[in-house]
């Protein structure tokens, strides 16, 4: 019956009907064949963009990590150097105990040593306010020739740990054997808590 109606219709109606059928078939073919491939290609492009973005971010992250590792290595080296410039409590006690012997080795006469942070026993035992690094200072009074005084000061400072001379006064003593008298204030830095250098 449909075929009879189609056969009896005008030529233009048949052409329009045929064109509609072809259009429907073309749209269906596009949806079944072309569209999935287009969507797949679009998805692949998006995936490539995402992977390129992830790769770029990974490169940036790795570059930052390398820079941070270098910075950490520099800081560790500085930390090692800083630790080497500090006395341990035992070394601080030994340093102050040996001052008279070092003075005698330099042919100087030690008149007095006054500890500004307490007596020698307290220097290695006390922990001030829970600080990890503490200043230990002493005033020294001694006499000798100019060359011997310089020699004594060099012996005090010729060590890996840091010894600061905070003040220095030299004046004549009136003694022909030890013509100069010297008063100095020295400061050393003592590490009370070594753990701060070992924490990662």
Secondary structure in CASP SS format (residue, H / E / C, confidence):
PFRMAT SS
TARGET T0000
AUTHOR 0000-0000-0000
METHOD secondary structure of the structure
MODEL  1
X C 1.00
X H 1.00
X H 1.00
X H 1.00
X H 1.00
X H 1.00
X H 1.00
X H 1.00
X C 1.00
X C 1.00
X H 1.00
X H 1.00
X H 1.00
X H 1.00
X H 1.00
X H 1.00
X H 1.00
X H 1.00
X H 1.00
X H 1.00
X H 1.00
X H 1.00
X H 1.00
X H 1.00
X H 1.00
X H 1.00
X H 1.00
X H 1.00
X H 1.00
X H 1.00
X H 1.00
X H 1.00
X H 1.00
X H 1.00
X H 1.00
X H 1.00
X H 1.00
X H 1.00
X H 1.00
X H 1.00
X H 1.00
X H 1.00
X H 1.00
X H 1.00
X H 1.00
X H 1.00
X H 1.00
X H 1.00
X H 1.00
X H 1.00
X H 1.00
X H 1.00
X H 1.00
X H 1.00
X H 1.00
X H 1.00
X H 1.00
X H 1.00
X H 1.00
X H 1.00
X H 1.00
X H 1.00
X H 1.00
X H 1.00
X H 1.00
X H 1.00
X H 1.00
X H 1.00
X H 1.00
X H 1.00
X H 1.00
X H 1.00
X H 1.00
X H 1.00
X H 1.00
X H 1.00
X H 1.00
X H 1.00
X H 1.00
X H 1.00
X H 1.00
X H 1.00
X H 1.00
X H 1.00
X C 1.00
X C 1.00
X E 1.00
X E 1.00
X H 1.00
X H 1.00
X H 1.00
X H 1.00
X H 1.00
X H 1.00
X H 1.00
X H 1.00
X H 1.00
X C 1.00
X H 1.00
X H 1.00
X H 1.00
X H 1.00
X H 1.00
X H 1.00
X H 1.00
X C 1.00
X C 1.00
X C 1.00
X E 1.00
X E 1.00
X E 1.00
X E 1.00
X E 1.00
X E 1.00
X E 1.00
X C 1.00
X C 1.00
X C 1.00
X C 1.00
X H 1.00
X H 1.00
X H 1.00
X H 1.00
X H 1.00
X H 1.00
X C 1.00
X C 1.00
X C 1.00
X C 1.00
X C 1.00
X C 1.00
X C 1.00
X E 1.00
X E 1.00
X E 1.00
X E 1.00
X E 1.00
X E 1.00
X E 1.00
X E 1.00
X E 1.00
X E 1.00
X E 1.00
X E 1.00
X C 1.00
X H 1.00
X H 1.00
X H 1.00
X H 1.00
X H 1.00
X H 1.00
X H 1.00
X H 1.00
X H 1.00
X H 1.00
X H 1.00
X H 1.00
X C 1.00
X C 1.00
X C 1.00
X C 1.00
X C 1.00
X E 1.00
X E 1.00
X E 1.00
X E 1.00
X E 1.00
X E 1.00
X E 1.00
X E 1.00
X E 1.00
X E 1.00
X C 1.00
X C 1.00
X C 1.00
X C 1.00
X C 1.00
X C 1.00
X C 1.00
X E 1.00
X E 1.00
X E 1.00
X E 1.00
X E 1.00
X E 1.00
X E 1.00
X E 1.00
X E 1.00
X E 1.00
X E 1.00
X E 1.00
X C 1.00
X C 1.00
X H 1.00
X H 1.00
X H 1.00
X H 1.00
X C 1.00
X C 1.00
X C 1.00
END
